[in-house]
């Protein structure tokens, strides 16, 4: 038992090495009374023979012995049993001897003559140290088993980008086969530029910032016959002072997800394309009838054909939006990027929608800031973004309201705001308005025609241009959409 009476979770074996029989016998008597297993060695040579045959948890070691000194025994023990706790006992416990022994790996020291209580205390400290060490090793073992059985790939690096941990899933995902990667420079393990850049960014992240860096990488598998798409997430690993000690990188195989998404996109594109042509043909034939080219049309017939034409035009608009989304997801709508002046595009869009706004007695204002930065973007995409946002603002703003379109420079970004005094958006809907086909449904919106694809299309275009969109709204007081696009000059 320890002096505190706590139950020891294991029974440590103790070796007492001292050339004085009196010391050996005193230690043996006191320690066996405490319930410990105790062995004795009268000199250093015998002690070395004994540790060859058996591992001891604690060694009480005299420094000054004839033949083989305690310092030599300490060196040999640490070479063979690094986890053995050594407590130096000596009658010559000068500061110099103590420091030298501690440098060589001794845990503590006790000077002769010592009382039974002093011996109990130093043994209790050693046991507590061993217990803590075992807890750490057990926890590390549990974590190792857990990480090794994860389906996601996990890799940890130190501050020098050397691999400290890489589970089997990680090595399989990157197609690594060879010697152990522990200690290897990470770029030599996976040889992927994107992964290396993420690790560099995580290591360089300032202490006041903690962000998970994400990316997607495509690797070849099966000798280049197939592609593997991996989602990557990298974060810095820090100590309690927020110093970057290394990085943790997680890989997730999203190949199947991306293939399914592509199949869905291809299907939507095909269906939309096949529907649009017949719709346009039907619309053209209805117009022929309404214009009287196929014979006289009564007022009632004209009214019915007009309502049908409106519904068909809405359906045609839906197919156009679906095709645009399919093209964006395949990357086809972001290939014509050029250096653009946003003021010109905003002016054209505001002028185009001014008559529509005036029909509802809505004031449509344009505020262009000075020295606006240019952006790299597809002109058609930008026109579509602001066309959707301005037309939405007109739809959801009652008569007599006001809409303001403004542009300014902000922290390396071009910021465009479309602000209205419309009906606003409930908080429960704000998290969903960029989802496909999502429409806010309430008494004020049920007569407003729409497909629920406009904002989804806007977000997809901005994502493809590395931009973002934010929304703030208060029911009954209006909504503001803020678009941020990276500035190029």
C-alpha positions as CSV (number, residue, x, y, z in Angstrom):
1,X,0.0,0.0,0.0
2,X,1.1,3.6,-0.6
3,X,1.3,6.0,2.3
4,X,-2.1,7.6,1.2
5,X,-3.7,4.1,1.3
6,X,-4.6,4.2,-2.4
7,X,-4.8,0.8,-4.0
8,X,-1.9,0.1,-6.4
9,X,-3.2,-1.0,-9.8
10,X,-0.1,-3.2,-10.2
11,X,2.6,-4.8,-8.0
12,X,5.9,-3.2,-9.0
13,X,9.1,-5.2,-8.6
14,X,11.9,-3.4,-6.9
15,X,15.7,-4.1,-7.0
16,X,17.9,-2.7,-4.3
17,X,21.6,-2.4,-5.4
18,X,23.9,-1.4,-2.5
19,X,27.2,-2.7,-1.2
20,X,26.2,-2.1,2.4
21,X,24.3,-5.0,3.8
22,X,22.7,-2.8,6.5
23,X,21.1,-0.6,3.8
24,X,20.0,-3.6,1.7
25,X,18.3,-5.3,4.7
26,X,16.6,-2.1,5.9
27,X,15.1,-1.5,2.4
28,X,14.1,-5.1,2.1
29,X,12.3,-5.2,5.4
30,X,10.4,-1.9,5.0
31,X,9.4,-2.5,1.3
32,X,8.3,-6.1,1.8
33,X,6.1,-4.9,4.7
34,X,4.5,-2.5,2.3
35,X,3.7,-5.5,0.0
36,X,6.3,-5.0,-2.7
37,X,8.3,-7.7,-4.4
38,X,12.0,-6.9,-3.5
39,X,15.2,-8.3,-4.9
40,X,18.7,-7.5,-3.6
41,X,22.1,-7.1,-5.3
42,X,25.3,-6.5,-3.3
43,X,27.3,-5.0,-6.2
44,X,26.9,-3.5,-9.7
45,X,28.1,-6.6,-11.6
46,X,25.4,-8.8,-9.9
47,X,22.8,-6.2,-10.6
48,X,23.6,-6.2,-14.3
49,X,23.3,-10.0,-14.3
50,X,19.9,-9.8,-12.6
51,X,18.5,-7.2,-15.0
52,X,19.5,-9.4,-17.9
53,X,17.2,-12.1,-16.6
54,X,14.3,-10.0,-15.3
55,X,12.7,-6.6,-15.7
56,X,12.4,-4.4,-12.6
57,X,10.0,-1.5,-12.4
58,X,12.0,0.4,-9.8
59,X,15.7,0.2,-8.9
60,X,17.2,1.7,-5.8
61,X,20.8,2.3,-6.8
62,X,23.9,3.2,-4.8
63,X,26.2,5.4,-6.8
64,X,29.5,4.6,-5.0
65,X,30.3,0.9,-5.2
66,X,33.5,-1.0,-5.9
67,X,34.1,-2.8,-9.2
68,X,31.2,-1.5,-11.2
69,X,29.9,1.9,-10.2
70,X,26.3,3.0,-9.9
71,X,26.8,5.3,-12.8
72,X,27.8,2.4,-15.1
73,X,24.8,0.4,-13.9
74,X,22.5,3.4,-14.6
75,X,23.8,3.6,-18.2
76,X,23.3,-0.1,-18.8
77,X,19.8,-0.1,-17.3
78,X,18.7,2.8,-19.4
79,X,20.0,1.1,-22.5
80,X,18.1,-2.2,-21.8
81,X,15.0,-1.0,-19.9
82,X,14.3,2.6,-20.7
83,X,11.1,2.6,-18.7
84,X,12.7,1.4,-15.4
85,X,12.5,4.1,-12.7
86,X,15.9,4.6,-11.0
87,X,16.2,6.2,-7.6
88,X,19.8,7.0,-6.6
89,X,20.8,6.2,-3.0
90,X,24.2,7.4,-1.8
91,X,26.1,8.8,1.1
92,X,27.9,11.2,-1.2
93,X,24.8,13.0,-2.6
94,X,26.5,16.2,-3.6
95,X,24.8,18.5,-6.1
96,X,27.2,17.5,-8.8
97,X,26.5,13.8,-8.4
98,X,22.8,14.4,-8.3
99,X,22.8,16.5,-11.5
100,X,25.0,13.9,-13.3
101,X,22.7,11.1,-12.3
102,X,19.6,13.0,-13.4
103,X,21.1,13.8,-16.7
104,X,21.7,10.1,-17.3
105,X,18.1,9.3,-16.6
106,X,17.7,8.9,-12.9
107,X,14.2,9.7,-11.6
108,X,15.1,10.9,-8.1
109,X,17.7,10.5,-5.4
110,X,17.7,9.9,-1.6
111,X,20.8,10.3,0.6
112,X,22.0,8.1,3.4
113,X,21.0,7.9,6.1
114,X,17.3,8.1,5.2
115,X,14.3,7.3,7.3
116,X,11.6,4.7,6.5
117,X,9.2,7.6,5.7
118,X,11.6,9.2,3.3
119,X,11.9,5.9,1.5
120,X,8.1,5.4,1.4
121,X,7.7,8.9,0.0
122,X,10.2,8.5,-2.8
123,X,8.8,5.0,-3.7
124,X,5.3,6.5,-3.8
125,X,6.4,9.2,-6.2
126,X,8.0,6.6,-8.4
127,X,4.8,4.5,-8.4
128,X,2.7,7.5,-9.3
129,X,5.1,8.3,-12.2
130,X,4.8,4.7,-13.4
131,X,1.0,4.8,-13.1
132,X,0.8,8.1,-15.1
133,X,3.2,6.6,-17.7
134,X,1.0,3.5,-18.1
135,X,-2.1,5.7,-18.4
136,X,-0.5,7.6,-21.2
137,X,0.7,4.5,-23.0
138,X,-2.7,2.9,-22.6
139,X,-4.4,6.0,-24.0
140,X,-1.9,6.1,-26.9
141,X,-2.6,2.5,-27.6
142,X,-6.4,3.1,-27.6
143,X,-6.0,6.0,-30.0
144,X,-3.7,4.1,-32.3
145,X,-6.2,1.2,-32.5
146,X,-9.1,3.7,-33.1
147,X,-7.2,5.7,-35.8
148,X,-6.0,2.5,-37.5
149,X,-9.5,1.2,-37.8
150,X,-11.0,4.5,-39.2
151,X,-12.3,4.3,-42.8
152,X,-11.1,7.8,-43.4
153,X,-7.4,8.5,-44.0
154,X,-5.6,10.3,-41.1
155,X,-2.0,11.7,-41.2
156,X,-0.2,13.8,-38.6
157,X,3.0,15.8,-39.3
158,X,5.3,17.7,-37.1
159,X,6.4,21.3,-37.6
160,X,9.0,20.2,-40.1
161,X,6.4,18.4,-42.2
162,X,7.7,15.0,-41.2
163,X,5.1,12.2,-40.8
164,X,4.3,11.4,-37.2
165,X,1.3,9.2,-37.9
166,X,-0.4,7.8,-41.0
167,X,-3.1,5.2,-40.7
168,X,-3.6,2.3,-43.2
169,X,-6.6,4.0,-44.8
170,X,-4.5,7.1,-45.6
171,X,-1.7,5.1,-47.2
172,X,-4.2,3.0,-49.2
173,X,-6.0,6.1,-50.5
174,X,-2.8,7.7,-51.7
175,X,-1.6,4.4,-53.1
176,X,1.5,4.2,-51.0
177,X,3.4,0.9,-50.7
178,X,6.8,0.7,-49.2
179,X,8.8,1.2,-46.0
180,X,7.4,2.8,-42.9
181,X,6.5,6.5,-43.5
182,X,7.2,7.6,-39.9
183,X,9.8,10.3,-39.9
184,X,9.6,10.8,-43.7
185,X,9.0,14.2,-45.2
186,X,5.3,14.3,-46.0
187,X,5.8,15.6,-49.6
188,X,7.8,12.5,-50.3
189,X,5.0,10.2,-49.2
190,X,2.1,11.5,-51.3
191,X,3.8,13.8,-53.9
192,X,0.7,15.9,-54.4
193,X,1.0,19.7,-54.7
194,X,-2.4,20.5,-53.2
195,X,-1.8,18.4,-50.1
196,X,1.6,20.0,-49.6
197,X,0.1,23.5,-50.0
198,X,-2.6,22.8,-47.4
199,X,0.0,21.6,-44.9
200,X,2.2,24.7,-45.5
201,X,-0.9,27.0,-45.0
202,X,-1.9,25.2,-41.8
203,X,1.7,25.5,-40.4
204,X,1.8,29.2,-41.3
205,X,-1.6,30.0,-39.8
206,X,-1.3,32.7,-37.1
207,X,-2.2,31.8,-33.5
208,X,-5.3,34.1,-33.5
209,X,-6.8,32.1,-36.4
210,X,-8.0,28.5,-36.5
211,X,-9.5,27.4,-39.8
212,X,-10.0,24.0,-41.3
213,X,-8.5,24.1,-44.8
214,X,-10.4,22.0,-47.4
215,X,-9.8,20.9,-51.0
216,X,-10.5,18.1,-53.4
217,X,-7.8,16.1,-55.1
218,X,-7.9,13.6,-57.9
219,X,-5.5,10.7,-57.9
220,X,-5.0,7.8,-60.4
221,X,-5.7,4.3,-59.2
222,X,-5.4,0.8,-60.7
223,X,-2.4,1.8,-62.8
224,X,-4.0,4.9,-64.2
225,X,-7.2,3.1,-65.4
226,X,-9.4,4.9,-62.8
227,X,-9.6,8.2,-61.0
228,X,-10.0,8.5,-57.2
229,X,-11.5,11.7,-55.9
230,X,-10.6,12.6,-52.3
231,X,-12.0,15.3,-50.0
232,X,-9.1,16.8,-48.0
233,X,-9.4,18.6,-44.6
234,X,-6.3,19.9,-42.9
235,X,-5.9,21.7,-39.6
236,X,-3.0,22.9,-37.5
237,X,-2.1,21.0,-34.3
238,X,-1.3,23.3,-31.4
239,X,-0.2,23.3,-27.8
240,X,-1.8,25.1,-24.9
241,X,0.0,28.3,-25.9
242,X,-1.4,28.1,-29.4
243,X,1.9,27.3,-31.0
244,X,1.7,25.3,-34.2
245,X,3.3,21.9,-33.5
246,X,2.3,20.3,-36.7
247,X,-0.8,19.4,-38.8
248,X,-3.5,16.8,-39.0
249,X,-4.9,15.9,-42.4
250,X,-8.0,13.8,-43.0
251,X,-8.9,12.2,-46.4
252,X,-12.4,11.1,-47.3
253,X,-13.0,9.1,-50.5
254,X,-15.8,10.9,-52.4
255,X,-15.4,9.2,-55.7
256,X,-18.8,7.4,-55.6
257,X,-20.5,10.6,-54.4
258,X,-19.0,12.6,-57.3
259,X,-19.9,10.0,-59.9
260,X,-23.5,9.9,-58.6
261,X,-23.6,13.7,-58.7
262,X,-22.3,13.7,-62.2
263,X,-24.9,11.1,-63.3
264,X,-27.6,13.3,-61.8
265,X,-26.3,16.4,-63.5
266,X,-26.1,14.6,-66.9
267,X,-29.7,13.3,-66.4
268,X,-31.0,16.8,-65.5
269,X,-29.2,18.3,-68.5
270,X,-30.5,15.7,-70.9
271,X,-34.1,15.9,-69.7
272,X,-34.1,19.8,-69.6
273,X,-32.6,19.9,-73.2
274,X,-35.3,17.4,-74.5
275,X,-38.1,19.3,-72.9
276,X,-37.0,22.8,-73.9
277,X,-37.3,22.4,-77.6
278,X,-40.9,21.0,-77.6
279,X,-41.9,23.8,-75.1
280,X,-40.5,26.5,-77.4
281,X,-42.4,24.9,-80.3
282,X,-45.7,24.9,-78.4
283,X,-45.2,28.5,-77.3
284,X,-44.6,29.5,-81.0
285,X,-47.8,27.8,-82.1
286,X,-49.8,29.4,-79.3
287,X,-48.5,32.8,-80.4
288,X,-49.5,32.1,-84.0
289,X,-53.1,31.3,-82.7
290,X,-53.2,34.4,-80.5
291,X,-52.0,36.6,-83.3
292,X,-55.0,35.4,-85.4
293,X,-52.9,33.9,-88.1
294,X,-54.8,30.6,-87.7
295,X,-58.2,32.2,-87.7
296,X,-60.3,34.5,-85.5
297,X,-59.8,34.1,-81.7
298,X,-62.4,35.1,-79.2
299,X,-61.5,37.2,-76.1
300,X,-62.1,34.2,-73.8
301,X,-59.9,32.0,-75.9
302,X,-57.2,34.6,-76.0
303,X,-57.4,34.9,-72.2
304,X,-57.1,31.1,-71.8
305,X,-54.2,30.9,-74.3
306,X,-52.4,33.7,-72.5
307,X,-52.5,32.0,-69.1
308,X,-51.3,28.8,-70.8
309,X,-48.5,30.7,-72.4
310,X,-47.4,32.2,-69.1
311,X,-47.2,28.7,-67.5
312,X,-45.2,27.4,-70.5
313,X,-42.8,30.3,-70.4
314,X,-42.2,29.6,-66.6
315,X,-41.6,26.0,-67.4
316,X,-39.2,27.0,-70.2
317,X,-37.4,29.2,-67.7
318,X,-37.1,26.3,-65.4
319,X,-35.4,24.2,-68.1
320,X,-33.0,27.0,-68.9
321,X,-32.0,27.3,-65.2
322,X,-31.5,23.6,-64.9
323,X,-29.3,23.6,-68.0
324,X,-27.3,26.5,-66.6
325,X,-26.8,24.6,-63.3
326,X,-25.7,21.5,-65.1
327,X,-23.2,23.5,-67.2
328,X,-21.8,25.2,-64.1
329,X,-21.3,21.9,-62.3
330,X,-19.4,20.5,-65.3
331,X,-17.3,23.7,-65.4
332,X,-18.6,24.8,-68.8
333,X,-19.9,28.2,-67.8
334,X,-16.7,29.4,-66.2
335,X,-14.3,29.0,-69.1
336,X,-14.7,32.5,-70.6
337,X,-13.2,34.6,-67.7
338,X,-12.0,38.0,-68.5
339,X,-11.1,41.2,-66.7
340,X,-14.4,43.0,-66.0
341,X,-15.5,46.4,-64.8
342,X,-18.5,45.7,-62.6
343,X,-19.9,49.2,-62.9
344,X,-20.8,48.7,-66.6
345,X,-22.7,45.4,-65.9
346,X,-24.6,46.8,-62.9
347,X,-25.6,49.9,-64.9
348,X,-26.9,47.8,-67.7
349,X,-28.9,45.5,-65.4
350,X,-30.4,48.5,-63.4
351,X,-31.4,50.2,-66.7
352,X,-33.0,47.0,-67.9
353,X,-35.1,46.5,-64.8
354,X,-36.0,50.1,-64.2
355,X,-39.2,50.0,-66.2
356,X,-40.3,46.9,-64.4
357,X,-39.6,48.6,-61.0
358,X,-41.5,51.7,-62.1
359,X,-44.5,49.7,-63.0
360,X,-44.7,48.9,-59.3
361,X,-43.8,52.4,-58.3
362,X,-40.5,51.1,-56.8
363,X,-37.4,53.4,-56.8
364,X,-34.4,51.5,-58.2
365,X,-31.2,53.3,-57.2
366,X,-27.6,52.6,-58.2
367,X,-24.6,53.7,-56.1
368,X,-21.1,53.0,-57.6
369,X,-18.1,53.7,-55.3
370,X,-14.8,55.3,-56.4
371,X,-11.8,53.2,-57.7
372,X,-13.7,49.9,-57.9
373,X,-11.4,46.9,-58.4
374,X,-11.7,44.8,-61.5
375,X,-12.6,41.1,-61.4
376,X,-11.8,38.0,-63.4
377,X,-15.2,36.6,-64.3
378,X,-17.4,35.4,-67.1
379,X,-19.6,38.3,-68.3
380,X,-22.7,36.2,-68.9
381,X,-22.4,34.6,-65.4
382,X,-22.2,38.0,-63.8
383,X,-25.1,39.3,-65.7
384,X,-27.1,36.3,-64.6
385,X,-26.2,36.8,-60.9
386,X,-27.3,40.4,-60.8
387,X,-30.3,39.8,-63.0
388,X,-31.6,37.2,-60.6
389,X,-30.9,39.3,-57.5
390,X,-32.5,42.5,-58.9
391,X,-35.5,40.7,-60.3
392,X,-36.0,38.9,-57.0
393,X,-35.9,42.2,-55.2
394,X,-38.6,43.7,-57.5
395,X,-40.8,40.5,-57.0
396,X,-40.7,40.6,-53.3
397,X,-40.9,44.4,-52.7
398,X,-44.4,45.9,-52.5
399,X,-45.5,48.9,-54.5
400,X,-43.9,52.2,-53.3
401,X,-40.8,50.4,-52.0
402,X,-37.1,51.0,-52.7
403,X,-34.2,48.9,-54.0
404,X,-30.6,50.0,-53.9
405,X,-27.8,48.4,-55.8
406,X,-24.3,49.5,-54.6
407,X,-20.7,48.5,-55.2
408,X,-17.6,49.2,-53.2
409,X,-14.1,47.9,-52.4
410,X,-13.6,46.0,-49.2
411,X,-10.4,44.2,-48.0
412,X,-9.2,42.9,-51.4
413,X,-12.8,42.1,-52.5
414,X,-15.4,43.8,-54.7
415,X,-18.6,44.0,-52.6
416,X,-21.9,44.4,-54.4
417,X,-25.1,44.9,-52.3
418,X,-28.7,44.5,-53.4
419,X,-30.9,45.9,-50.7
420,X,-34.7,46.2,-50.7
421,X,-37.5,47.3,-48.5
422,X,-39.5,44.2,-49.3
423,X,-41.4,41.6,-47.3
424,X,-38.2,40.1,-45.8
425,X,-37.3,36.5,-45.0
426,X,-38.1,34.6,-41.8
427,X,-35.1,33.4,-39.9
428,X,-36.1,29.7,-40.3
429,X,-35.9,30.1,-44.1
430,X,-32.5,31.9,-44.3
431,X,-30.5,28.7,-44.0
432,X,-32.4,27.2,-47.0
433,X,-32.9,29.9,-49.6
434,X,-29.8,28.8,-51.6
435,X,-31.0,25.2,-51.9
436,X,-32.4,24.0,-55.2
437,X,-36.2,24.4,-55.6
438,X,-36.6,25.9,-52.2
439,X,-39.2,28.7,-52.1
440,X,-40.4,30.7,-49.1
441,X,-44.0,29.9,-48.7
442,X,-46.4,32.1,-46.8
443,X,-49.4,34.3,-47.4
444,X,-47.3,37.1,-49.0
445,X,-45.4,34.9,-51.4
446,X,-48.0,32.4,-52.7
447,X,-49.0,34.5,-55.7
448,X,-45.3,35.2,-56.7
449,X,-44.2,33.0,-59.6
450,X,-40.8,31.3,-59.4
451,X,-38.9,28.0,-59.7
452,X,-36.7,28.1,-56.6
453,X,-33.6,27.8,-58.7
454,X,-32.5,31.4,-59.0
455,X,-30.6,31.8,-55.8
456,X,-29.1,28.3,-56.2
457,X,-27.9,29.3,-59.6
458,X,-26.4,32.5,-58.2
459,X,-24.5,30.6,-55.4
460,X,-23.2,28.0,-57.9
461,X,-21.9,30.8,-60.2
462,X,-20.2,32.6,-57.3
463,X,-18.7,29.4,-56.0
464,X,-17.2,28.8,-59.4
465,X,-15.7,32.3,-59.3
466,X,-14.3,31.8,-55.7
467,X,-16.8,34.4,-54.5
468,X,-19.4,34.3,-51.7
469,X,-22.9,35.6,-51.0
470,X,-24.4,36.6,-47.7
471,X,-27.9,37.6,-46.7
472,X,-29.4,39.5,-43.9
473,X,-33.1,40.1,-43.5
474,X,-35.9,41.2,-41.2
475,X,-39.5,40.2,-41.9
476,X,-41.4,43.3,-42.9
477,X,-38.4,45.5,-43.2
478,X,-36.5,44.2,-46.3
479,X,-33.5,42.0,-47.3
480,X,-29.9,42.7,-48.3
481,X,-27.8,40.3,-50.4
482,X,-24.1,41.0,-50.2
483,X,-21.8,39.5,-53.0
484,X,-18.1,39.3,-52.5
485,X,-15.8,38.7,-55.5
486,X,-12.0,38.5,-55.4
487,X,-10.4,41.7,-56.8
488,X,-7.7,41.5,-59.4
489,X,-6.7,45.2,-59.6
